[in-house]
Amino acid sequence: MKQMKKILIGALVAATLSPFATTAFAADSLKIGFSNRTMNGAFFNAMNEYMKVHTKEHGYEYISTDARGDLTKQISDVEDMLSQGIDYLVLNPQDPEAGLRIAKSAERKGIPVVVLDSGIPLSAPVLTRVQADNQQNNIMLGEYAVDEYGSEAMNCVLVSGNQGNVVGEMRRTNFLRGVIEAQLRKYNQTKLNILSQGWGAGINKAV
């Protein structure tokens, strides 16, 4: 699992940096800012470390910030980076609407935005988006669970992401969709019982 995470993070970072490789700017003049929504977790820390390593390899200047799960702090972090004269903004938005506001703010200053990992409205003025297919991945996880449990009832306890987080919602709903569709397809009935579920907001606040 750790190796798979490293591969995924490496692919995300490589895809994120690829638009910069063909820029008209000289490499040593590029300053890239990365606004991470949190560092609370190995995945988020690894993204930051990979960004740091690979930007250095390309000769880019790199600065990063940790929003600590706070929308207001992320907006303030980006405003500070924009004032420092970054050439590109890599954004892992804490919230879709806040991400849209940040992208528009960067656009007004002529700074291209690359969205990494998390969702943002399709109307956001961004250069590109780099993220996993959370819909299909979690449908497949639901189908896998049905393969494992067969016709037995599945009694589930859900640990969801913080309320309002688009990625968490997409993972949860598509896992459930995968389970239900697979059960209907194979057994003509559903045997999925959600016994309880908890929100992850407390984790973000503890950062």
C-alpha positions in Angstrom: 0.0 0.0 0.0 2.8 2.4 0.8 4.5 1.7 -2.5 1.2 2.4 -4.3 0.8 5.7 -2.5 4.4 6.6 -3.5 3.6 5.8 -7.2 0.3 7.8 -7.0 2.0 10.8 -5.4 4.9 10.6 -7.9 2.4 10.5 -10.8 0.5 13.5 -9.4 3.6 15.6 -8.9 5.0 14.7 -12.4 1.7 15.6 -14.0 1.5 18.8 -11.9 5.0 19.9 -13.0 4.7 19.0 -16.6 3.0 22.3 -17.6 6.0 24.3 -16.2 8.5 22.3 -18.2 7.5 24.0 -21.5 7.2 27.5 -20.0 8.7 30.5 -21.8 10.4 31.6 -18.6 14.0 30.7 -17.8 14.0 27.8 -15.3 15.9 29.8 -12.7 13.3 32.6 -12.8 10.3 30.4 -12.0 8.8 30.6 -8.5 6.1 28.0 -7.7 3.8 28.3 -4.8 2.0 25.2 -3.4 -1.0 25.8 -1.1 -1.8 22.5 0.6 -5.1 22.3 2.5 -3.5 20.3 5.3 -0.3 18.5 6.3 -2.3 16.2 8.6 -1.5 12.9 7.1 1.3 11.0 5.3 -0.3 11.6 1.8 -0.4 15.4 2.1 3.2 15.5 3.6 4.5 13.3 0.8 2.9 15.6 -1.9 4.7 18.5 -0.4 8.1 16.6 -0.2 7.8 15.3 -3.7 7.0 18.8 -5.0 10.0 20.2 -3.1 12.3 17.6 -4.5 11.2 17.8 -8.1 11.0 21.6 -8.3 14.6 21.7 -7.0 15.6 19.2 -9.8 14.1 21.5 -12.4 15.8 24.6 -10.9 12.6 26.2 -9.7 12.1 28.2 -6.6 9.5 26.6 -4.3 7.4 27.8 -1.4 4.6 26.0 0.3 1.9 26.6 2.9 -0.2 24.5 5.2 -3.8 25.8 5.5 -4.4 23.4 8.5 -7.9 22.7 7.3 -8.9 26.3 7.6 -10.5 28.1 4.6 -9.7 31.5 5.8 -6.0 30.6 6.4 -5.7 29.1 2.9 -7.1 32.2 1.3 -4.7 34.3 3.3 -1.8 31.9 2.5 -2.4 32.3 -1.2 -2.7 36.1 -1.0 0.7 36.2 0.7 2.2 33.9 -2.0 0.8 36.1 -4.8 2.3 39.1 -3.1 5.7 37.3 -3.2 5.5 37.2 -7.0 5.0 33.5 -7.7 4.7 32.5 -11.4 2.4 29.5 -10.8 0.1 28.4 -8.1 -0.4 24.8 -7.3 -3.6 24.5 -5.2 -5.0 21.7 -3.1 -8.3 23.4 -2.1 -9.8 22.8 1.3 -13.2 23.7 -0.1 -14.5 23.9 -3.7 -16.1 27.3 -3.4 -13.0 28.7 -1.6 -10.9 27.1 -4.3 -12.9 28.9 -7.0 -12.4 32.2 -5.2 -8.7 31.6 -4.9 -8.4 30.7 -8.6 -10.2 33.8 -9.6 -7.9 35.9 -7.4 -4.9 34.4 -9.0 -6.3 34.9 -12.5 -6.8 38.6 -11.8 -3.0 38.8 -11.1 -2.2 36.8 -14.2 -1.0 33.7 -12.3 -1.9 30.3 -13.8 -3.4 27.7 -11.3 -2.9 24.0 -11.3 -5.4 22.1 -9.0 -3.9 19.1 -7.3 -5.9 16.2 -5.7 -9.1 17.9 -4.5 -12.2 19.1 -6.4 -13.0 22.5 -7.6 -16.0 23.8 -9.7 -15.7 23.3 -13.5 -16.1 27.1 -13.9 -12.8 27.7 -12.1 -10.2 29.4 -14.3 -7.4 26.8 -13.9 -4.6 25.7 -16.2 -5.2 22.0 -15.5 -6.4 19.6 -12.8 -4.5 16.5 -11.5 -6.5 14.1 -9.4 -7.6 10.5 -9.1 -10.9 9.3 -10.6 -12.6 9.0 -7.2 -15.9 8.1 -8.8 -14.7 5.0 -10.7 -12.1 4.0 -8.1 -14.7 3.8 -5.3 -17.4 2.1 -7.4 -14.8 -0.6 -8.0 -14.1 -0.8 -4.3 -17.8 -1.3 -3.6 -17.9 -4.1 -6.2 -14.8 -5.7 -4.7 -16.5 -5.7 -1.2 -19.5 -7.5 -2.7 -17.2 -10.1 -4.3 -15.6 -10.7 -0.9 -18.9 -10.9 1.1 -21.0 -12.6 -1.5 -24.7 -12.8 -0.7 -24.1 -12.1 3.0 -25.4 -8.9 4.5 -22.8 -6.2 4.8 -22.9 -4.3 8.1 -20.9 -1.1 7.6 -19.6 1.7 9.8 -18.6 4.7 7.7 -15.8 7.2 8.6 -16.5 10.1 6.3 -14.3 13.1 5.5 -15.1 16.5 7.0 -18.6 17.8 6.1 -18.7 19.6 2.8 -15.5 18.0 1.4 -16.2 17.1 -2.2 -13.6 14.3 -2.4 -14.9 12.6 0.8 -18.5 12.8 -0.4 -17.5 11.4 -3.8 -15.6 8.5 -2.3 -18.5 7.6 0.1 -21.4 7.9 -2.3 -19.6 6.0 -5.1 -18.5 3.2 -2.7 -22.1 2.8 -1.7 -23.2 2.9 -5.3 -20.7 0.2 -6.2 -22.0 -2.0 -3.4 -25.7 -1.6 -4.2 -25.3 -1.9 -8.0 -23.2 -5.1 -7.6 -25.7 -6.6 -5.1 -28.6 -5.9 -7.4 -26.8 -7.2 -10.4 -25.8 -10.5 -8.7 -28.6 -11.1 -6.2 -31.5 -8.9 -7.2 -31.6 -7.3 -3.7 -29.5 -5.2 -1.5 -28.1 -6.3 1.9 -26.2 -3.2 2.9 -26.8 -1.9 6.5 -25.1 1.4 7.5 -24.9 0.9 11.3 -23.3 4.3 12.0 -21.1 6.9 10.5 -18.8 9.6 11.8 -17.4 12.9 10.3 -13.7 13.6 10.1 -14.1 17.3 10.9 -12.6 16.9 14.4 -9.4 15.5 12.9 -9.0 18.6 10.7 -9.6 21.0 13.6 -6.9 19.2 15.6 -4.1 20.0 13.2 
